[in-house]
Amino acid sequence: MAALMYPRRGFGLRPRKTPAAPKRTSPSTHLINAVLEHADLRDELGGGRVLLRVSSAKQRHPDVRADLGDEARRLADIAVVWDEREDQVFRVLDGKAARAPALEVVEEDRFELTPAAYAYIAAHGSKR
């Protein structure tokens, strides 16, 4: 009769716990309106469209920071493409979404050979 083989505890693969990625949220309408209202950097894109951004000096202005509250830190990441012919927002660009997350150092699992394993390798490893 064949013996049933059960996996021994402690030798199976363990799933690695990885930290959850931070939730990516789109810019709020309040933040987009702040870019439209306070934009002091303007790049002509052609076809009646302009890229609007807020400079770092303007971002630090107390009125702008008070108006946005906690979202003030995201103001540097947002740019708005405005269509002057249609008088409407053509596209909102979020620079934070494009940034790669910082690399983190992950400590790898380690194992060590026992003296019996070294003896086995010494006895059978040189037969190649």
N, C-alpha and C positions, 0 to 999 in steps of 0.2 A: 504494500500500500504506500502510495506516495505521501510524503510529509507535506503539510501545508506550510508555506513560507509567509511569515508576517514581517513587515518592515520593522526594524528595530527603532525604538524611540531615540531621538536625538541625532539621527543620521540623515533625516530627510531634508529636503530643501525648504528653507524658510523664506517667505516673501519679505522683501526688503521694504521697510516703511520709508516712503518718500514724502517729503513735505508737500502739502497741497499748494498748487500754484495760486498766486493771488488772483482774486476775481477781477476780471477786466470789465470795467464799466464804461459806457460811452459818455461823452461830455454832456452835461445837463444843458437845457435851453438857457438857463441863467448864465452859465459860463460862456456859451456862444454869444449871447447878447452882450456880455461884458467885452468880448473881443471886438464885436462890431462897434460898440460905443467908445472904447478906449484905444482902439488900434492907432498906433503912431508909426508903424512900419508898413509900407505899401509897396508891393512889387507888381508891375504891370505884366500880365501873362499874355495879353493879346486877345483879340476877339471880344473885347469889352469886359474881360474878366480881370480881377485884381486879387492878389493874395494879401490878406490883412493879418497882421500879428501885433502883439503888444511887446514893446521893448522891455528889457530888464529894469531900466530906470522907472518906467511907468508902472511896472508890476509892484515895485516897492512903495509906490505912492500910498499914503495912508487912506485916502478916499477909496481907491481901488480895492485895497485889502479889506477895508471895512465893509464894502459892498458885497464882496464874495465870501467872506468868512473862511471856512475850512477849505473851500475850493480854490482859494487864491494860489496855492502851490501848483495847481494844474494849469494855470494860465500860460505858463511858459511852453507847455506841450501842445497847445491848441492853435491852429491856423484856420482861417476861413477863406474860401474862394468865393468872392462876391461877383455876381453877374450884374454889371451896371446897366446893360441894355434891358434886362428883365426886372431889375431892382429886387433881386432875391438871392438867397444863399444857393450857390451851385454845389459846393462840397465842403465838408468839415474834415480837416486833417488832424489826427490825434497822434502826435509823436511818441507818446508814452507807449502806445500799443505796439509800435515797431521796434522798440528797444528790446534787446535780448536780456533775459534775466542774468544776474550776476552768477558767475560760476561759483559753485560751492565745493569745498573739499569733503569728500565722502570717505570715511574710514572703511576700508575693505575688511571683510572677514578674514581672519588668519587661522591657520592650523599649523600644528607642529607634529613632527614625526616622533613616534615613541622609539626607545632604544631597540625594541624588537623589530620595528620597521627598518631602522638603519642596518641591523644585522641581516635581515632578509635581502635588502638591496645590495649589501656587500657580498652576500653569498651568491645571489642570482643575477645581479646586474652586470657583471663583467663577462657574461657568456655571449654577448653580441658579437 
